[in-house]
Amino acid sequence: MSDAWSWHYNPDAQHVVGDLPGGVVAEVERLAEQLAVLGRDACEVGRGPLEGGGLRTLDIFGGRGFLMFLAPERLREISVVRVVWLG
């Protein structure tokens, strides 16, 4: 089994980022790639429960928005579940 992590939109890109500007989508995807590279350490990024996994929140563009993600170690994947853009 590979130790590499992947990422995806949950349930899909249209639902999570469908109406957002292209620059915001690109930044979300860049951050999701970086979270996948971090692997299990992604569970410590942003805000959220310190133990036991769960939903994490990460600011984007200096607080002009945020993305919410799950990083279940057993699945070895980052699930981007919501993006809020305040910009």
Secondary structure by P-SEA (a helix, b strand, c coil): cccbbbbbcccccccccccccaaaaaaaaaaaaaaaaaccccccccccccccccbbbbbccccccbbbbbbcccccbbbbccccccc
